[in-house]
């Protein structure tokens, strides 16, 4: 919904046939298939994308997809949701450009709520959460070096 609200065009590939067949007729760009299949990614013109984003539930499948995508689309930024920081390290090693560990974000949100209940100001909370997020994500980036330079200058796919 955020991407739509900001006018960002995207294509979604979902392994859940029910979800993809329900959303596609509504005009949502959701297709059935596995992102590990290069022919499917070529069919949706992934080579023209500003980025590829993985939000897969199964850690091993996400690693397999990351490796497959990297073999076909080495220069396209690959952003991936990880279950935890260990999974994030593995995704970075497999070629993900950026990763976001779910457990990190959930923990930061919970910490923010605790600090709010304790009466800390919103500014102090935001500063503390930002500092912790940056510290933890820096550890993940150090695992494979930050390759964010490849993301500059790319246009979203049309």
VMD Tcl script that draws the C-alpha trace (Angstrom):
set ca {
  {0.00 0.00 0.00}
  {2.86 2.41 0.70}
  {4.35 1.82 -2.76}
  {0.97 2.40 -4.41}
  {0.38 5.56 -2.37}
  {3.75 6.93 -3.50}
  {3.19 6.01 -7.13}
  {5.90 3.37 -7.22}
  {5.22 0.75 -9.87}
  {5.98 -2.84 -8.96}
  {5.27 -6.44 -9.81}
  {4.71 -9.04 -7.12}
  {5.36 -12.75 -7.54}
  {3.68 -15.00 -5.00}
  {4.03 -18.73 -4.50}
  {0.52 -18.77 -2.98}
  {-1.78 -19.46 -5.92}
  {-4.94 -18.43 -4.04}
  {-3.50 -15.04 -3.06}
  {-2.16 -14.31 -6.54}
  {-5.35 -15.37 -8.36}
  {-7.50 -13.28 -6.01}
  {-5.45 -10.10 -6.33}
  {-4.54 -10.12 -10.01}
  {-8.17 -9.68 -11.25}
  {-8.47 -6.67 -8.91}
  {-5.75 -4.93 -10.89}
  {-2.93 -5.68 -8.48}
  {0.26 -6.72 -10.28}
  {0.50 -10.10 -8.51}
  {1.57 -13.18 -10.42}
  {1.82 -16.80 -9.36}
  {5.23 -18.45 -9.36}
  {8.58 -18.85 -7.68}
  {11.13 -16.05 -7.76}
  {13.94 -18.61 -7.98}
  {12.91 -19.29 -11.57}
  {14.92 -16.99 -13.86}
  {12.48 -17.35 -16.76}
  {9.67 -15.91 -14.63}
  {11.80 -12.96 -13.56}
  {12.75 -12.30 -17.17}
  {9.06 -12.49 -18.17}
  {8.20 -9.67 -15.72}
  {11.21 -7.62 -16.92}
  {13.14 -7.80 -13.65}
  {16.24 -6.67 -15.53}
  {14.63 -3.22 -15.85}
  {13.75 -2.95 -12.16}
  {15.16 -0.41 -9.77}
  {15.30 -3.19 -7.17}
  {14.15 -6.70 -6.37}
  {12.57 -7.19 -2.95}
  {12.24 -10.57 -1.21}
  {9.69 -11.02 1.57}
  {9.68 -14.79 1.83}
  {8.54 -16.70 4.91}
  {10.92 -19.65 4.63}
  {14.58 -18.93 5.35}
  {16.04 -21.64 3.10}
  {13.77 -20.63 0.21}
  {14.87 -17.00 0.62}
  {18.53 -18.03 0.49}
  {17.91 -20.15 -2.61}
  {16.04 -17.27 -4.28}
  {18.79 -14.79 -3.38}
  {21.45 -16.96 -5.00}
  {19.30 -17.56 -8.11}
  {18.50 -13.86 -8.49}
  {22.15 -12.88 -8.04}
  {23.20 -15.30 -10.82}
  {20.79 -13.66 -13.28}
  {20.69 -10.04 -12.08}
  {24.02 -9.26 -10.47}
  {23.72 -5.46 -10.77}
  {20.17 -4.97 -9.48}
  {19.84 -4.09 -5.80}
  {18.32 -7.00 -3.88}
  {16.52 -6.08 -0.67}
  {15.42 -8.93 1.57}
  {13.40 -9.50 4.70}
  {15.23 -11.79 7.11}
  {13.78 -13.67 10.03}
  {16.57 -12.70 12.42}
  {20.12 -11.37 12.37}
  {21.68 -14.79 11.66}
  {19.42 -15.16 8.63}
  {20.34 -11.60 7.64}
  {24.04 -12.50 7.68}
  {23.32 -15.54 5.48}
  {21.29 -13.46 3.01}
  {24.09 -10.90 2.78}
  {26.59 -13.69 2.10}
  {24.25 -15.03 -0.61}
  {24.22 -11.62 -2.31}
  {21.42 -9.51 -0.83}
  {22.26 -5.82 -1.03}
  {20.27 -4.88 2.06}
  {18.45 -6.95 4.65}
  {15.94 -6.18 7.38}
  {15.65 -8.70 10.21}
  {12.03 -9.00 11.38}
  {12.97 -9.82 14.95}
  {15.13 -6.69 15.15}
  {12.27 -4.42 14.09}
  {9.80 -6.16 16.41}
  {12.24 -5.83 19.31}
  {12.83 -2.16 18.56}
  {9.08 -1.47 18.44}
  {8.59 -3.25 21.75}
  {11.48 -1.31 23.31}
  {9.96 1.92 22.02}
  {6.65 1.07 23.69}
  {8.37 0.29 26.99}
  {10.24 3.62 26.89}
  {6.95 5.43 26.14}
  {5.23 3.78 29.10}
  {8.20 4.81 31.27}
  {7.61 8.44 30.29}
  {10.57 9.08 28.01}
  {10.10 11.82 25.42}
  {9.37 10.86 21.80}
  {12.57 12.56 20.66}
  {14.71 10.58 23.14}
  {12.93 7.35 22.20}
  {13.40 7.94 18.47}
  {17.08 8.75 18.99}
  {17.65 5.61 21.09}
  {15.80 3.35 18.64}
  {17.58 4.85 15.61}
  {20.98 4.40 17.27}
  {20.27 0.76 18.15}
  {18.90 0.00 14.66}
  {21.96 1.58 13.03}
  {24.34 -0.34 15.29}
  {22.67 -3.71 14.63}
  {22.30 -3.18 10.88}
  {25.92 -2.05 10.63}
  {26.94 -5.46 11.99}
  {24.95 -7.14 9.22}
  {26.47 -4.86 6.56}
  {29.97 -5.61 7.84}
  {29.35 -9.31 7.21}
  {29.61 -8.76 3.47}
  {30.51 -5.11 2.92}
  {27.97 -2.46 1.98}
  {27.19 -2.62 -1.73}
  {24.69 0.23 -1.68}
  {26.66 2.16 -4.29}
  {24.99 -0.03 -6.94}
  {21.57 1.42 -6.08}
  {22.31 4.97 -7.20}
  {20.92 6.24 -10.45}
  {18.42 3.46 -11.18}
  {14.90 4.29 -12.27}
  {11.87 2.27 -11.19}
  {10.58 -0.17 -13.80}
  {7.67 1.04 -15.93}
}
mol new
graphics top color blue
foreach p $ca { graphics top sphere $p radius 0.5 }
foreach p [lrange $ca 0 end-1] q [lrange $ca 1 end] { graphics top cylinder $p $q radius 0.2 }
display resetview
